[in-house]
Amino acid sequence: MSLPQWAAVPFLAVAGVGVTMAMLLVLRHRLPSWLGSAHGLAGLAALCLLFGLNLYGGAATTTSAWWALGILLGALFGGLLLFRIVFKNRAPLPLVALHGALAIAGILLLLRSAA
């Protein structure tokens, strides 16, 4: 496996938690208080890993891998701003979908850079 493929693994795990959180929101179940923080911190750790792998790759790192980092960073800060500051108690479903779509776009771009 290439470095971008290895970097995509933690993002896919974080996305799985995000899908679980979205499904709980759709089903109107109460989210555990720690789940959102764990999701965000795991996303931050995955971003740090991707940044380190992009630097480690040097000149071999594709432009797509750097763009993926930027898109995923936007998804992280968007989630932080929207769900921790603006909509503290109840996240609107369209914004949850937008946050997830942005993250999936970044993951797909990261996987595409590995090809």
VOMARLO-326869 format. One record per residue: residue number from 1; residue in one letter; x, y, z of N, C-alpha, C in turn. Coordinates in pm, 1 decimal. Layout:
{rec NUM, A, {X, Y, Z}, {X, Y, Z}, {X, Y, Z}}
...
This chain:
{rec 1, M, {83.8, -119.0, 0.0}, {0.0, 0.0, 0.0}, {87.5, 124.4, 0.0}}
{rec 2, S, {39.2, 227.4, -69.0}, {113.6, 352.2, -75.6}, {82.2, 438.7, 47.4}}
{rec 3, L, {160.0, 544.8, 64.6}, {140.2, 632.8, 180.2}, {1.1, 695.4, 183.7}}
{rec 4, P, {-53.7, 745.5, 71.5}, {-190.1, 799.7, 78.1}, {-294.5, 694.5, 115.9}}
{rec 5, Q, {-273.7, 570.8, 74.5}, {-368.1, 466.0, 112.5}, {-360.3, 439.1, 262.8}}
{rec 6, W, {-240.5, 438.6, 317.9}, {-225.8, 421.7, 462.8}, {-289.2, 539.0, 536.9}}
{rec 7, A, {-274.3, 658.2, 482.3}, {-331.6, 775.9, 547.7}, {-483.5, 774.4, 542.1}}
{rec 8, A, {-541.1, 709.1, 442.2}, {-687.0, 705.8, 428.5}, {-753.1, 614.9, 531.9}}
{rec 9, V, {-680.0, 518.4, 585.0}, {-739.1, 421.4, 678.9}, {-797.5, 489.7, 803.2}}
{rec 10, P, {-723.5, 576.5, 873.3}, {-785.7, 641.5, 990.0}, {-900.9, 733.6, 951.9}}
{rec 11, F, {-892.5, 797.4, 834.3}, {-1003.3, 882.0, 791.4}, {-1129.5, 799.7, 767.4}}
{rec 12, L, {-1113.5, 679.8, 713.5}, {-1229.8, 592.6, 692.4}, {-1290.3, 549.8, 825.9}}
{rec 13, A, {-1205.8, 525.7, 925.6}, {-1256.5, 491.1, 1059.0}, {-1332.6, 609.4, 1119.6}}
{rec 14, V, {-1277.7, 728.7, 1106.1}, {-1344.3, 848.8, 1157.2}, {-1476.4, 870.0, 1082.9}}
{rec 15, A, {-1476.8, 844.3, 952.6}, {-1600.0, 858.4, 874.4}, {-1705.7, 758.8, 920.5}}
{rec 16, G, {-1663.2, 638.9, 958.2}, {-1757.6, 540.8, 1009.9}, {-1825.6, 588.9, 1137.0}}
{rec 17, V, {-1748.4, 651.4, 1224.1}, {-1806.6, 709.2, 1346.1}, {-1900.6, 823.8, 1309.3}}
{rec 18, G, {-1861.5, 902.8, 1210.5}, {-1947.0, 1013.5, 1166.4}, {-2079.4, 965.8, 1109.8}}
{rec 19, V, {-2076.6, 857.8, 1032.2}, {-2201.0, 801.5, 978.8}, {-2288.4, 751.1, 1093.2}}
{rec 20, T, {-2226.0, 688.6, 1192.1}, {-2301.3, 641.6, 1309.1}, {-2366.9, 759.1, 1381.6}}
{rec 21, M, {-2293.1, 867.5, 1397.5}, {-2349.2, 985.3, 1463.2}, {-2464.6, 1043.7, 1381.9}}
{rec 22, A, {-2449.2, 1047.7, 1249.8}, {-2556.3, 1100.5, 1164.6}, {-2680.9, 1013.0, 1172.7}}
{rec 23, M, {-2661.5, 882.2, 1176.1}, {-2777.1, 792.0, 1186.1}, {-2848.3, 809.1, 1320.8}}
{rec 24, L, {-2773.0, 826.3, 1427.5}, {-2834.6, 851.8, 1557.5}, {-2912.1, 982.9, 1555.8}}
{rec 25, L, {-2860.2, 1081.5, 1484.1}, {-2928.7, 1209.7, 1472.5}, {-3058.6, 1194.5, 1393.9}}
{rec 26, V, {-3053.4, 1120.3, 1283.1}, {-3172.8, 1097.5, 1202.0}, {-3278.7, 1021.4, 1281.3}}
{rec 27, L, {-3235.4, 922.7, 1359.7}, {-3328.2, 842.9, 1439.4}, {-3371.7, 912.3, 1568.4}}
{rec 28, R, {-3320.6, 1033.6, 1587.3}, {-3353.1, 1116.7, 1703.8}, {-3311.9, 1052.3, 1836.7}}
{rec 29, H, {-3201.4, 980.6, 1832.6}, {-3143.9, 926.3, 1955.6}, {-3045.3, 1027.9, 2011.8}}
{rec 30, R, {-3028.4, 1023.9, 2138.3}, {-2933.3, 1115.0, 2203.6}, {-2791.6, 1060.6, 2185.2}}
{rec 31, L, {-2702.9, 1148.2, 2141.0}, {-2563.0, 1109.3, 2123.1}, {-2491.7, 1108.9, 2257.6}}
{rec 32, P, {-2404.2, 1012.6, 2280.4}, {-2321.1, 1019.8, 2402.0}, {-2238.3, 1147.9, 2399.1}}
{rec 33, S, {-2221.7, 1210.2, 2512.6}, {-2155.8, 1340.8, 2517.8}, {-2011.0, 1336.1, 2469.5}}
{rec 34, W, {-1944.6, 1224.7, 2482.5}, {-1803.5, 1213.6, 2445.2}, {-1784.0, 1182.2, 2296.6}}
{rec 35, L, {-1888.4, 1138.9, 2227.7}, {-1872.7, 1088.9, 2091.1}, {-1829.8, 1197.8, 1992.8}}
{rec 36, G, {-1888.8, 1315.3, 2003.3}, {-1850.3, 1424.7, 1914.0}, {-1705.7, 1467.3, 1933.8}}
{rec 37, S, {-1663.8, 1474.8, 2059.2}, {-1524.5, 1511.7, 2087.9}, {-1428.0, 1405.8, 2037.6}}
{rec 38, A, {-1463.4, 1279.7, 2057.1}, {-1377.0, 1170.8, 2009.4}, {-1367.0, 1172.8, 1857.1}}
{rec 39, H, {-1479.0, 1200.4, 1790.2}, {-1481.3, 1208.2, 1644.3}, {-1389.3, 1320.6, 1596.0}}
{rec 40, G, {-1398.4, 1436.2, 1658.7}, {-1314.8, 1549.3, 1619.5}, {-1167.1, 1527.1, 1648.4}}
{rec 41, L, {-1137.2, 1470.8, 1764.8}, {-996.6, 1446.3, 1799.7}, {-934.9, 1338.0, 1711.1}}
{rec 42, A, {-1013.7, 1236.2, 1678.3}, {-962.6, 1133.1, 1587.0}, {-938.8, 1191.9, 1447.9}}
{rec 43, G, {-1027.5, 1281.4, 1404.9}, {-1006.8, 1349.4, 1276.7}, {-881.4, 1435.9, 1278.5}}
{rec 44, L, {-858.5, 1504.1, 1389.0}, {-737.3, 1585.4, 1403.1}, {-611.8, 1498.3, 1399.4}}
{rec 45, A, {-616.1, 1384.6, 1467.7}, {-501.3, 1293.3, 1466.2}, {-476.1, 1240.0, 1325.1}}
{rec 46, A, {-582.8, 1208.0, 1251.9}, {-567.7, 1159.8, 1114.1}, {-509.6, 1269.8, 1025.3}}
{rec 47, L, {-550.8, 1395.5, 1048.4}, {-494.2, 1507.2, 972.2}, {-345.5, 1524.9, 1001.4}}
{rec 48, C, {-307.3, 1511.6, 1126.3}, {-164.8, 1521.3, 1161.8}, {-84.6, 1411.2, 1093.5}}
{rec 49, L, {-141.2, 1291.1, 1090.7}, {-75.2, 1180.7, 1021.1}, {-60.8, 1210.2, 872.0}}
{rec 50, L, {-167.9, 1258.9, 810.2}, {-161.7, 1290.4, 667.2}, {-60.0, 1400.2, 639.4}}
{rec 51, F, {-55.4, 1501.9, 723.4}, {41.7, 1609.2, 705.6}, {184.3, 1554.6, 715.0}}
{rec 52, G, {208.2, 1471.0, 815.6}, {341.2, 1411.2, 830.3}, {378.1, 1323.1, 712.1}}
{rec 53, L, {282.6, 1243.9, 663.2}, {311.2, 1157.9, 548.0}, {333.5, 1239.3, 421.1}}
{rec 54, N, {259.7, 1349.5, 406.7}, {282.2, 1436.3, 291.2}, {422.8, 1498.1, 296.4}}
{rec 55, L, {464.8, 1538.1, 414.8}, {600.4, 1592.9, 427.9}, {705.1, 1484.6, 405.3}}
{rec 56, Y, {679.8, 1364.7, 458.3}, {773.2, 1253.6, 443.3}, {789.0, 1214.5, 297.0}}
{rec 57, G, {681.2, 1225.0, 221.4}, {685.1, 1189.6, 79.7}, {769.1, 1284.8, -3.6}}
{rec 58, G, {787.7, 1404.5, 44.1}, {870.3, 1503.2, -25.1}, {817.9, 1534.1, -164.2}}
{rec 59, A, {908.0, 1530.4, -261.3}, {872.6, 1563.6, -399.4}, {780.0, 1459.8, -461.3}}
{rec 60, A, {776.3, 1339.3, -405.6}, {689.1, 1234.2, -458.3}, {542.9, 1254.0, -418.4}}
{rec 61, T, {517.0, 1341.3, -321.3}, {379.4, 1367.6, -278.2}, {306.6, 1443.0, -387.4}}
{rec 62, T, {191.7, 1390.7, -427.4}, {116.4, 1453.0, -536.0}, {43.5, 1577.2, -487.7}}
{rec 63, T, {8.3, 1660.6, -582.1}, {-70.4, 1780.0, -550.7}, {-205.8, 1740.7, -494.2}}
{rec 64, S, {-260.8, 1629.7, -543.1}, {-391.3, 1582.9, -493.5}, {-387.0, 1550.0, -344.7}}
{rec 65, A, {-275.4, 1497.1, -298.1}, {-263.0, 1465.3, -156.0}, {-264.4, 1593.1, -71.7}}
{rec 66, W, {-202.0, 1698.5, -122.0}, {-204.1, 1825.8, -50.0}, {-343.4, 1888.4, -53.7}}
{rec 67, W, {-411.1, 1878.3, -169.1}, {-547.9, 1928.5, -178.5}, {-639.8, 1851.2, -85.0}}
{rec 68, A, {-620.1, 1720.0, -76.4}, {-700.1, 1638.4, 15.0}, {-680.7, 1685.2, 158.5}}
{rec 69, L, {-556.6, 1716.3, 194.7}, {-529.4, 1768.4, 328.6}, {-607.1, 1897.3, 353.1}}
{rec 70, G, {-606.6, 1987.7, 255.8}, {-678.7, 2114.5, 269.7}, {-829.3, 2095.1, 281.7}}
{rec 71, I, {-884.9, 2005.8, 201.4}, {-1029.0, 1980.5, 207.1}, {-1066.6, 1917.7, 340.6}}
{rec 72, L, {-987.3, 1821.4, 385.0}, {-1016.0, 1756.8, 513.5}, {-996.9, 1853.6, 630.1}}
{rec 73, L, {-902.6, 1943.8, 617.3}, {-884.5, 2047.4, 719.4}, {-1006.3, 2139.1, 723.7}}
{rec 74, G, {-1060.2, 2171.6, 606.0}, {-1183.3, 2251.4, 600.6}, {-1300.2, 2179.3, 664.6}}
{rec 75, A, {-1310.1, 2048.0, 642.5}, {-1417.3, 1969.7, 705.6}, {-1401.5, 1968.5, 856.8}}
{rec 76, L, {-1276.9, 1957.7, 905.0}, {-1252.7, 1957.9, 1049.7}, {-1292.3, 2092.1, 1111.3}}
{rec 77, F, {-1244.0, 2201.4, 1052.7}, {-1274.9, 2332.5, 1109.8}, {-1421.5, 2368.4, 1092.1}}
{rec 78, G, {-1482.3, 2324.0, 981.9}, {-1626.0, 2344.8, 964.3}, {-1705.6, 2272.2, 1070.8}}
{rec 79, G, {-1668.3, 2147.1, 1098.6}, {-1735.5, 2071.4, 1203.0}, {-1715.7, 2134.9, 1339.1}}
{rec 80, L, {-1595.4, 2179.5, 1365.8}, {-1567.0, 2244.5, 1493.9}, {-1649.9, 2371.7, 1509.5}}
{rec 81, L, {-1650.3, 2454.9, 1408.1}, {-1723.4, 2581.3, 1415.0}, {-1874.2, 2558.6, 1423.6}}
{rec 82, L, {-1926.1, 2471.0, 1336.8}, {-2070.8, 2452.1, 1331.5}, {-2125.6, 2377.7, 1452.0}}
{rec 83, F, {-2059.8, 2268.8, 1491.2}, {-2120.6, 2179.8, 1589.4}, {-2071.5, 2202.1, 1732.1}}
{rec 84, R, {-1964.2, 2277.2, 1750.2}, {-1916.3, 2306.9, 1885.2}, {-1943.4, 2450.8, 1926.9}}
{rec 85, I, {-1963.4, 2540.0, 1828.6}, {-1980.3, 2680.9, 1862.6}, {-2118.9, 2731.7, 1823.0}}
{rec 86, V, {-2155.9, 2717.5, 1695.8}, {-2280.9, 2776.4, 1647.2}, {-2403.1, 2694.4, 1690.3}}
{rec 87, F, {-2403.0, 2566.4, 1659.7}, {-2516.6, 2479.1, 1693.2}, {-2473.7, 2381.1, 1801.5}}
{rec 88, K, {-2461.1, 2430.6, 1922.3}, {-2407.6, 2349.2, 2031.1}, {-2498.2, 2232.6, 2069.4}}
{rec 89, N, {-2627.4, 2257.1, 2076.4}, {-2718.0, 2155.8, 2128.7}, {-2776.3, 2063.4, 2022.2}}
{rec 90, R, {-2805.2, 2116.1, 1904.4}, {-2870.6, 2034.6, 1801.9}, {-2817.2, 2073.7, 1665.3}}
{rec 91, A, {-2751.7, 1979.9, 1598.9}, {-2693.8, 2006.0, 1468.2}, {-2800.2, 1987.8, 1359.6}}
{rec 92, P, {-2818.3, 2086.7, 1270.6}, {-2912.8, 2071.1, 1160.5}, {-2863.4, 1963.4, 1062.3}}
{rec 93, L, {-2953.4, 1877.4, 1020.6}, {-2918.4, 1764.9, 934.8}, {-2853.1, 1807.3, 802.5}}
{rec 94, P, {-2898.8, 1915.3, 735.3}, {-2830.9, 1954.8, 610.7}, {-2683.8, 1992.1, 632.4}}
{rec 95, L, {-2653.0, 2054.3, 744.6}, {-2513.7, 2089.4, 772.5}, {-2430.8, 1966.9, 807.6}}
{rec 96, V, {-2493.2, 1870.1, 873.4}, {-2424.8, 1743.3, 900.7}, {-2390.8, 1675.1, 768.7}}
{rec 97, A, {-2487.1, 1675.0, 674.8}, {-2464.3, 1614.4, 543.8}, {-2354.5, 1688.4, 466.8}}
{rec 98, L, {-2353.8, 1820.7, 474.9}, {-2249.9, 1899.1, 407.6}, {-2112.0, 1869.7, 466.0}}
{rec 99, H, {-2103.6, 1861.5, 597.4}, {-1978.4, 1828.7, 665.4}, {-1928.5, 1691.8, 620.9}}
{rec 100, G, {-2018.0, 1595.0, 618.0}, {-1980.7, 1460.5, 575.0}, {-1942.3, 1454.2, 428.5}}
{rec 101, A, {-2014.4, 1526.6, 344.5}, {-1983.4, 1526.6, 200.9}, {-1845.7, 1588.0, 174.3}}
{rec 102, L, {-1813.0, 1693.0, 245.8}, {-1681.4, 1754.7, 230.3}, {-1571.3, 1658.1, 273.3}}
{rec 103, A, {-1593.2, 1588.4, 383.9}, {-1493.8, 1491.9, 431.3}, {-1479.3, 1375.4, 332.5}}
{rec 104, I, {-1590.3, 1325.5, 280.3}, {-1583.7, 1215.7, 183.4}, {-1512.4, 1260.6, 56.1}}
{rec 105, A, {-1535.3, 1383.9, 14.1}, {-1464.3, 1436.3, -104.1}, {-1313.5, 1437.9, -78.9}}
{rec 106, G, {-1273.0, 1478.1, 40.5}, {-1130.7, 1477.8, 74.4}, {-1072.4, 1337.9, 77.7}}
{rec 107, I, {-1146.8, 1242.5, 132.3}, {-1099.2, 1104.0, 139.0}, {-1086.6, 1046.7, -1.7}}
{rec 108, L, {-1185.8, 1072.1, -86.4}, {-1180.7, 1021.4, -224.2}, {-1063.7, 1084.0, -301.3}}
{rec 109, L, {-1040.4, 1211.8, -279.6}, {-925.7, 1275.0, -344.9}, {-794.3, 1215.9, -294.6}}
{rec 110, L, {-788.7, 1185.2, -168.0}, {-669.2, 1122.1, -111.2}, {-646.6, 984.6, -172.8}}
{rec 111, L, {-752.7, 906.6, -183.1}, {-740.1, 773.3, -245.7}, {-705.5, 784.2, -393.7}}
{rec 112, R, {-757.7, 884.6, -460.4}, {-726.1, 905.8, -601.8}, {-578.3, 942.2, -621.1}}
{rec 113, S, {-524.5, 1013.9, -524.1}, {-382.6, 1051.4, -535.7}, {-289.7, 931.5, -523.3}}
{rec 114, A, {-343.1, 823.3, -466.5}, {-260.8, 701.7, -450.0}, {-253.2, 622.2, -579.8}}
{rec 115, A, {-345.1, 646.2, -671.1}, {-349.7, 566.9, -795.0}, {-245.4, 608.1, -895.4}}
